[in-house]
Amino acid sequence: MQHYDVIVVGLGAMGSAAAFQLAKSGTKVLGLDQHTPPHIHGSTHGESRLTRQAIGEGFAYVPFALRAHEIWREIEAETGEKLLNEIGAVMISSDQSDQATAKKGFLATTEAAAKKFDIQHEMLTPAEVRSRFPNFLISDNEHAYFEPGAGYLRAEQCVDNQLKLAEKYGADLRYGQVVGEIMPQADGAVNVRTQQETFSAAKVILSAGPWVRSFLHPKWHDIFQPTRQVLHWLDIEKDHQSAWENSPAFAWPHGEEPDDFFYGMPSLAAPHQFKMASEFYGAPTLPEETNREVSRAEQDEFFRRHPKDRLLGLNPNVVRSATCLYTAAPDGQFIMDDHPDMENVFLVSPCSGHGFKHSAAIGEMLAQLMTKGETSYDISPFKLSRFNRV
């Protein structure tokens, strides 16, 4: 049986970052994934992910976001690949919507985080938004936060480059390996059994995304809820393309329902196209049972409910759509903690739909924990123990 210092189970956003950082530190690391990342079955499909540094979900995330931007730049310098696009991002909301959606207090917390961590930003009036970004049809009762250092990440390239760097630094990465069981041993080691063979390690990182419930007692399953998300690409009509030149990315809570929220960023596939998505936190799904087809009715409903009266000059006929999965905790926050039942297994999931921007720094945090037993990051807000389970 082959023995490693650390085994990483799942090589998506968090797992690829952890494998890279561990290998770079000289750790003997094995990475396992049932697919070949980046792939279409998990949480990083669909070209890109929004990134920002002042985090509306809470102050605890800001150190991760700030450090992640530095790490993305370090990876770019090493690989020559463009990953981080700091085109700016505008967040728009009314006071009422800011308190009503699932991201309660999102805009207010974003502004407060920017002030606390000295992140460059501007608060814009509706008139200022219309003047600078005429593609946003902001109403008079809304206001906006603009962060020039925000933008988007080429998510699939981020995963791919970190896995290539992990191998460069000596990581053993094995794809098509379905993990069937994680088995702590009496001597403190942990065995990981796949359909092909069994491996051993001193420690295991469990970063299995929507598959994580396979390795948890059923009493925890309601804490880890995978949900189907749909991404849409829309063309900008020719007469309005000038209004979209140099447009920032955006996030926009806009109503009184929990999912009255959508966001967008430039398409990587076409110059006059934007990728957009809403967020759905309803009935959970299993990865194997997720409907990957997106109907015309879904596309039409997205356009009607979200961008129709808020963004200028979009062709209402969605060009294409894709699905991915969120794995969300009930409070919408991360879980990064020791496994509740397995010694020497560290759990890093779910990331509740806002994890990718932080993933490079989370990989660094995990490498610190695995090699030193401690980390410079404060992860106390993300403990599983905040949910009472007997």
C-alpha positions in Angstrom: 0.0 0.0 0.0 1.4 3.4 -1.0 1.7 5.9 1.9 1.5 9.7 1.6 1.7 12.7 3.9 -1.6 14.0 2.7 -4.4 12.7 0.4 -6.7 15.2 -1.1 -10.1 13.8 -2.1 -11.7 15.9 -4.8 -9.7 18.2 -7.0 -12.0 21.0 -7.9 -11.6 24.6 -6.7 -10.4 23.8 -3.1 -8.7 20.5 -3.8 -6.6 21.7 -6.7 -5.5 24.7 -4.7 -4.6 22.4 -1.7 -2.7 19.9 -3.9 -0.7 22.7 -5.5 0.2 24.4 -2.2 1.1 21.1 -0.5 3.3 20.0 -3.3 5.0 23.3 -3.5 5.8 23.0 0.2 7.5 19.6 -0.4 4.7 17.5 1.0 4.2 14.1 -0.4 0.6 14.5 -1.6 -1.9 12.3 -3.5 -4.8 13.9 -5.2 -7.9 11.8 -6.2 -10.9 12.7 -8.3 -13.6 10.6 -9.9 -13.5 12.7 -13.0 -10.8 14.7 -14.8 -10.9 18.3 -13.5 -11.9 20.8 -14.7 -15.1 19.0 -15.6 -18.9 19.7 -16.0 -20.2 17.7 -13.1 -19.3 19.8 -10.0 -19.1 23.5 -9.0 -16.5 25.1 -11.3 -18.1 24.6 -14.7 -19.1 27.6 -17.0 -15.9 29.6 -17.8 -15.7 32.1 -15.0 -16.5 33.2 -11.5 -17.0 36.6 -10.0 -14.3 37.8 -7.6 -14.3 40.8 -5.2 -12.2 41.7 -2.1 -14.8 43.5 0.1 -17.0 40.5 0.9 -20.7 41.1 1.5 -21.1 37.7 3.1 -18.9 38.8 6.1 -15.7 40.2 7.3 -14.2 36.7 8.0 -13.8 36.1 4.3 -11.9 39.3 3.4 -8.4 38.0 4.4 -8.9 35.0 2.1 -10.1 37.2 -0.8 -7.2 39.6 -0.5 -4.6 36.8 -0.3 -6.2 34.9 -3.1 -5.8 37.8 -5.5 -2.0 37.8 -4.6 -1.8 34.0 -5.2 -3.6 34.3 -8.6 -1.0 36.8 -9.7 1.8 34.6 -8.5 0.4 31.7 -10.5 0.0 33.9 -13.5 3.7 34.9 -13.2 4.8 31.3 -13.0 2.6 29.9 -15.8 2.2 32.8 -18.1 -1.6 32.3 -18.1 -4.1 35.0 -17.6 -6.5 34.0 -14.7 -7.6 37.2 -12.9 -9.3 40.0 -14.7 -9.7 43.0 -12.5 -12.3 44.9 -14.7 -14.1 46.2 -11.6 -17.5 45.2 -10.3 -20.6 47.2 -9.3 -23.0 46.0 -6.7 -26.5 47.6 -6.9 -29.3 47.4 -4.4 -32.1 49.3 -2.7 -32.2 49.4 1.1 -35.3 47.2 1.0 -33.8 44.6 -1.3 -30.5 44.5 0.6 -32.5 43.3 3.6 -34.9 40.9 1.8 -32.8 38.6 -0.3 -30.9 35.5 0.7 -27.8 37.8 0.9 -29.2 39.9 3.6 -27.2 43.1 4.2 -25.0 42.3 1.2 -24.4 45.9 0.1 -24.1 47.4 3.5 -21.6 44.7 4.6 -19.6 45.1 1.4 -19.2 48.8 2.1 -18.3 48.2 5.7 -15.7 45.6 4.8 -14.1 47.9 2.2 -13.8 50.6 4.9 -12.5 48.2 7.5 -9.8 46.6 5.3 -9.0 49.8 3.3 -10.1 48.4 0.0 -10.4 50.9 -2.8 -14.1 51.6 -3.6 -16.7 54.2 -4.4 -20.3 54.7 -3.4 -22.3 55.8 -6.4 -25.6 57.6 -6.8 -28.0 56.5 -9.5 -27.1 59.4 -11.6 -23.4 58.5 -11.3 -24.1 54.9 -12.3 -26.1 56.0 -15.4 -23.3 58.4 -16.4 -20.4 55.9 -16.0 -22.1 52.6 -16.8 -25.1 53.4 -19.0 -25.9 49.7 -19.5 -27.2 49.5 -15.9 -30.8 50.7 -15.7 -30.6 51.6 -12.0 -33.7 53.1 -10.4 -33.8 56.2 -8.2 -34.4 54.2 -5.0 -31.2 52.1 -5.6 -27.6 52.9 -4.9 -24.3 51.3 -5.8 -20.9 50.2 -4.6 -18.1 50.1 -7.2 -14.8 48.2 -6.5 -12.2 48.7 -9.2 -10.1 45.7 -8.0 -12.9 43.3 -8.4 -13.7 41.4 -11.6 -13.7 37.7 -12.6 -11.6 34.6 -12.6 -11.2 32.1 -15.5 -12.3 29.4 -13.2 -11.6 26.3 -15.3 -8.1 27.6 -16.2 -7.5 28.3 -12.5 -8.2 24.7 -11.6 -6.2 23.3 -14.6 -3.1 25.5 -13.9 -3.0 24.6 -10.2 -3.2 20.9 -11.0 -0.4 21.2 -13.5 1.7 23.1 -11.0 0.9 20.5 -8.3 2.3 17.8 -10.7 5.3 20.0 -11.5 6.1 20.1 -7.8 5.7 16.3 -7.4 2.1 15.7 -6.6 0.7 12.3 -7.6 -2.7 13.1 -9.2 -5.0 10.2 -10.2 -8.2 10.7 -12.1 -11.1 8.4 -12.6 -10.7 7.2 -9.0 -14.0 6.9 -7.3 -13.4 7.0 -3.5 -15.6 4.4 -1.8 -14.4 4.7 1.8 -12.2 6.8 4.1 -11.0 4.6 7.0 -9.1 6.1 10.0 -6.8 3.5 11.5 -5.9 2.7 15.1 -2.3 4.0 14.6 -3.6 7.4 13.5 -3.1 6.9 9.7 -6.1 7.1 7.3 -6.7 4.7 4.6 -8.6 5.8 1.4 -10.1 3.0 -0.7 -11.0 3.6 -4.3 -12.5 1.1 -6.8 -8.9 0.4 -8.0 -6.8 0.3 -4.8 -6.3 1.5 -1.3 -3.9 4.3 -0.2 -2.7 5.4 3.2 -1.8 8.9 4.5 -1.1 10.7 7.8 -3.9 13.2 7.0 -6.8 13.5 4.5 -8.4 16.7 3.1 -12.0 16.0 2.1 -13.0 18.5 -0.6 -15.6 16.5 -2.4 -18.0 19.3 -3.1 -21.6 18.0 -3.8 -20.4 14.4 -3.2 -19.3 15.2 0.4 -22.4 13.7 2.0 -21.2 10.2 1.0 -18.6 10.6 3.7 -20.8 11.9 6.5 -23.3 10.4 8.9 -26.9 11.1 7.7 -27.5 13.4 10.6 -25.3 16.0 8.8 -26.8 15.7 5.4 -29.2 18.6 5.8 -26.2 20.8 6.5 -24.7 20.0 3.0 -27.3 20.7 0.4 -26.4 20.5 -3.3 -28.6 22.6 -5.5 -28.7 23.0 -9.3 -27.6 26.4 -10.6 -28.1 27.6 -14.2 -25.8 30.0 -16.1 -26.9 31.9 -19.2 -25.0 33.7 -22.0 -26.8 36.6 -23.6 -25.9 38.7 -26.7 -25.7 42.5 -26.5 -27.7 44.0 -29.4 -25.6 45.9 -31.9 -27.2 49.3 -31.3 -26.3 49.1 -27.6 -22.8 47.6 -27.7 -21.1 51.0 -27.1 -23.0 51.3 -23.8 -21.4 48.0 -22.7 -17.8 48.9 -23.6 -15.6 48.6 -20.5 -18.6 47.4 -18.4 -17.6 46.1 -15.0 -19.0 42.8 -13.6 -22.0 43.2 -11.4 -24.1 41.7 -8.6 -27.7 42.9 -8.1 -30.1 42.1 -5.3 -33.4 43.6 -6.5 -36.5 42.3 -4.8 -38.2 41.0 -1.7 -37.8 37.3 -2.4 -34.8 35.4 -1.2 -33.6 34.6 -4.7 -34.2 38.0 -6.2 -30.6 38.3 -7.1 -28.4 37.9 -10.2 -24.9 38.7 -11.3 -22.9 38.8 -14.5 -19.5 39.2 -16.2 -18.2 39.3 -19.7 -18.4 36.1 -21.8 -15.0 34.5 -22.6 -16.5 33.1 -25.8 -17.7 36.3 -27.6 -16.8 40.0 -27.4 -20.4 41.3 -27.3 -21.9 38.8 -24.9 -22.4 38.6 -21.1 -22.6 35.6 -18.9 -25.3 35.9 -16.1 -26.9 33.8 -13.4 -29.2 33.9 -10.6 -29.0 31.8 -7.4 -31.3 29.0 -6.4 -31.4 27.6 -2.8 -34.5 25.5 -3.1 -35.0 21.7 -3.4 -31.6 19.9 -3.1 -30.4 17.5 -5.8 -27.8 14.8 -6.1 -25.0 15.2 -8.6 -25.9 12.0 -10.4 -29.6 13.0 -10.6 -29.1 16.7 -11.7 -30.9 17.7 -14.8 -28.2 19.1 -17.1 -30.6 20.3 -19.7 -31.9 23.9 -19.6 -35.3 24.5 -21.2 -36.3 27.5 -23.2 -38.9 28.2 -20.5 -36.1 28.4 -17.9 -34.2 30.8 -20.1 -37.2 33.0 -20.8 -38.1 33.1 -17.1 -34.6 34.1 -16.2 -34.6 37.0 -18.6 -38.0 38.2 -17.6 -37.3 38.1 -13.9 -33.8 39.5 -13.8 -32.1 41.4 -16.6 -35.2 42.5 -18.7 -35.8 45.9 -17.0 -32.4 46.3 -15.5 -29.8 45.9 -18.3 -29.8 47.8 -21.5 -29.9 46.3 -25.0 -29.8 42.6 -24.3 -31.2 40.1 -26.9 -33.9 38.2 -24.9 -33.1 35.0 -26.7 -30.5 33.3 -24.5 -27.5 32.1 -26.6 -26.7 29.1 -24.4 -27.0 27.9 -20.9 -25.1 25.5 -18.6 -25.6 24.0 -15.2 -23.3 23.7 -12.1 -23.9 22.8 -8.5 -23.7 24.7 -5.3 -23.3 22.9 -2.0 -24.8 25.2 0.6 -25.0 25.3 4.4 -28.3 26.6 6.0 -26.6 29.9 7.0 -24.9 30.4 3.6 -21.5 30.3 5.2 -18.4 28.0 4.7 -17.6 24.8 6.6 -13.9 24.3 7.2 -13.3 22.0 10.2 -12.2 18.6 11.4 -14.4 15.8 10.2 -17.0 15.2 13.0 -16.4 11.4 13.1 -13.0 10.8 11.4 -9.7 11.6 13.1 -7.1 13.3 10.9 -9.6 14.1 8.2 -10.3 17.8 7.5 -13.5 18.8 5.9 -13.5 21.8 3.5 -17.1 22.1 2.2 -19.6 23.5 1.5 -18.7 26.8 0.1 -22.3 27.9 -0.3 -22.0 29.4 -3.8 -19.4 32.0 -3.0 -16.2 30.0 -2.6 -14.2 30.1 -5.8 -12.8 33.6 -5.3 -11.3 32.4 -2.0 -10.0 29.0 -3.1 -6.4 29.9 -3.8 -6.0 31.2 -0.2 -8.0 28.3 1.2 -5.5 26.0 -0.5 -2.7 27.9 1.3 -4.5 27.6 4.6 -5.0 23.9 4.2 -1.3 23.4 3.4 -0.4 25.2 6.6 -2.8 23.1 8.7 -1.5 19.8 7.2 2.2 20.6 7.5 2.3 22.8 10.7 -0.9 21.9 12.6 -1.9 25.6 12.6 -2.7 28.4 10.2 -2.3 32.1 10.0 -5.9 32.4 8.9 -8.8 32.7 11.3 -11.1 29.8 10.5 -13.0 29.8 13.8 -16.2 31.2 12.1 -16.4 28.2 9.9 -16.7 25.3 12.4 -19.3 22.6 11.9 -20.1 22.8 15.6 -22.2 25.9 15.0 -24.9 23.5 13.9 -26.3 21.5 16.8 -26.4 17.8 16.1 -26.6 15.0 18.7 
